[in-house]
Amino acid sequence: MQNLWDDNEAAQYRSDLELRVYTSRLLGRDKTLVLHGGGNTSVKLAQKNVFGEDENVLYIKGSGWDLETIEAAGFAPVQLEYLQRLAQLEALSDTQMVNQLATHMLKATAPAPSVETILHACLPYKFVDHTHADAVLAITDTADGERRIRDLYGDAVVIIPYVMPGFDLARLCAREYPRQAGANTIGMVLLNHGIFSFGDTAKLSYERMIDLVGRAEDYLKRERAWDSPARAAAPARIDILDQARLRSGISAAAGAPMIMTTHADTDSLAFAQREDLRTVSQQGPVTPDHIIRTKRVPMLGSDVSGYVREYKTYFDEHAPRAKEPKAMLDPAPRMVLDPGFGLAAVGRSAKDAAIVAELYQHNMQVMQRAQALGGYCALPARELFEVEYWDLEQAKLKKSGSPPVFSGEIALVTGAASGIGKACVDALLARGAAVIGLDINPAVETIYQRKDFLGLRCDLTDEHAIESALEHAVIAFGGLDMLILNAGIFAATRKISELGSSEWRKVMAINLDANLFLLRACHPLLKLAPRSGRVVVIGSKNVPAPGPGAAAYSASKAALNQLARVAALEWGADGIRINSLHPNAVFDTGIWTEEVLAQRAQHYGLSVAEYKTNNVLKTEVRSRDVAELAAEMCGPLFAKTTAAQVPVDGGNDRVI
């Protein structure tokens, strides 16, 4: 366990609240201590109120803030004496507690205080740190975890049995801390939950956390439970259609599309191929704060029907304990273990799936260390279910509101590095989709650095390259729901008498053949789309109104249009709808430089501004205009439309 405190860095922080921010960030930087918003920190301060009187205030990490990036604004100020009075009550419901915390904050714009606020208030120290340290959990999550913790720490820590976070836990800690604490006490261990440290300075509290967790790591090393035995993992066996079927089955159980990311790294495969996997993995998470819904029932293998059936059986048995109607609960699993492909993490978004994967990878490490220490032993399923369907957790779901229209869905866009293609990527991302962008231009790989975008350089005229791209797409997100065929080229203007065969074939290969390859390869994936597959073809005004000198382009786009119409006829039985857009004069693309625009405008005797708006509506058509309509065609407004051809050209007199 590395101590990250730096005196030079710390000197930049003057106030106690600023130092609280600094050490919180130090804790957040270590993923073995804190993951994705977990853990919390606090500081007790005296400050003047509006009457000029001294008032004791607890500043505690607020909901929605991550310790790694927290700022002073992320701490909620709450009246300390009032919190300490609350701890003396015999009972307080969770909803009452949340209301009391909210009504006794000193800043209306502050985030909601942590549910462990009263617990922090009860501890008689200025600074309090709380983490879910992997090493400590590996020790507590064993059959004799409490004994091991006592042997390890002696009187350095107070030990609290597991109680669900909230008022009951705070009240228990308020009673047990003074009873157990002594002169050597520097921390508190909550069994199956985490560890606290405290001190009169930010540095002391932080360094005590590092010391206590370091002792746990050393203990695991002495007991030969730190390094997992090397396991030779069999190579991954990934079939993209099987993965898409699995994602489809999970989405059906969830009642909504889900993103599913597959992790076939060596560690994941080795864990999924353990002979004792059911014993290790099916008990529950290493802490209720890291609930990942899948591990409580056997779900190994890619038999989707059995997989979903087994989970629904578990859900039906336990759902009556929930305080909300069962219809509001999502019974779908969030993690799949399979010896063939390793791990598959599931979420309503790519970000959620990434969080599930990272949490579970830490769970794997803790489980294996606990298993080596004497046998992993999680909390009973009843305790886990109560946390998951806790009133406060259900309230969070209600407050989150409706998800974006394409939440959990996956789109593939060709020609995604610029112009209309990039605008389509933006429109789909804005609507909540995960997007795969393909382009011959390698810039597509770096246009975005975010969990919900995968940019791949791909020569669309190469069928093997398309197959490889789809494999990457399914591994990254789980399947395919939407396909936007945008990539194409516009060759130099030539009369038919001057059009060479090689140039003709090149235009046909990119504008027509490549789209045939993609449609054919994507069809089985689109059939599995939870909300049915959708295809949008970016055509051209040249389909209904070709122009002289554009024979290859016009013919290729017309042929693509016919291909789309036939596909609409053939794929309607699969629920797949295919529609076309015919843009014209979209000038904010790479092929239209200022020089070319000026030349074309001069050719027609127009100014550049007049040339850009040379249509019936006298309006300029931009890439974003085309992209927005393409995205809408994939949405619910066009749910009953297929084989449509819609112009996006401001009105063209030759078409009209």
Secondary structure, 3 states (H helix, E strand, C coil): CCCCCCHHHHCCCCCHHHHHHHHHHHHHHCCCCCCCCCCEEEEEEEEECCCCCEEEEEEEEECCCCCCCCCHHHEEEEEHHHHHHHCCCCCCCHHHHHHHHHHCECCCCCCCECCCHHHHHHCCCCEEEEECCHHHHHHHCECCHHHHHHHHHHHHEEEECCCCCCHHHHHHHHHHHHHHCCCCCCEEEECCCEEEEEECCHHHHHHHHHHHHHHHHHHHHHCCCCCCCCCCCCCCCCCHHHHHHHHHHHHHHHCCCCEEEEECCHHHHHHHCCCCHHHHHCCCCCCHHHCCCCCCCCCCCCCHHHHHHHHHHHHHHHHHHCCCCHHHCCCCCCEEEECCCEEEEEECCHHHHHHHHHHHHHHHHHHHHHHHHCCECCCCHHHHHHHHCCHHHHHHHHHHCCCCCCCCCEEEEECCCCHHHHHHHHHHHHCCCEEEEEECCHHHHCCCCCCCEEEEECCCCCHHHHHHHHHHHHHHHCCCCEEEECCCCCCCCECHHHCCHHHHHHHHHHHHHHHHHHHHHHHHHHHCCCCCCEEEEECCCCCCCCCCCEHHHHHHHHHHHHHHHHHHHHHHHHCCEEEEEEECCECCCCCCCHHHHHHHHHHCCCCHHHHHCCCCCCCCECHHHHHHHHHHHCCHHHCCCCCCEEEECCCCCCCC
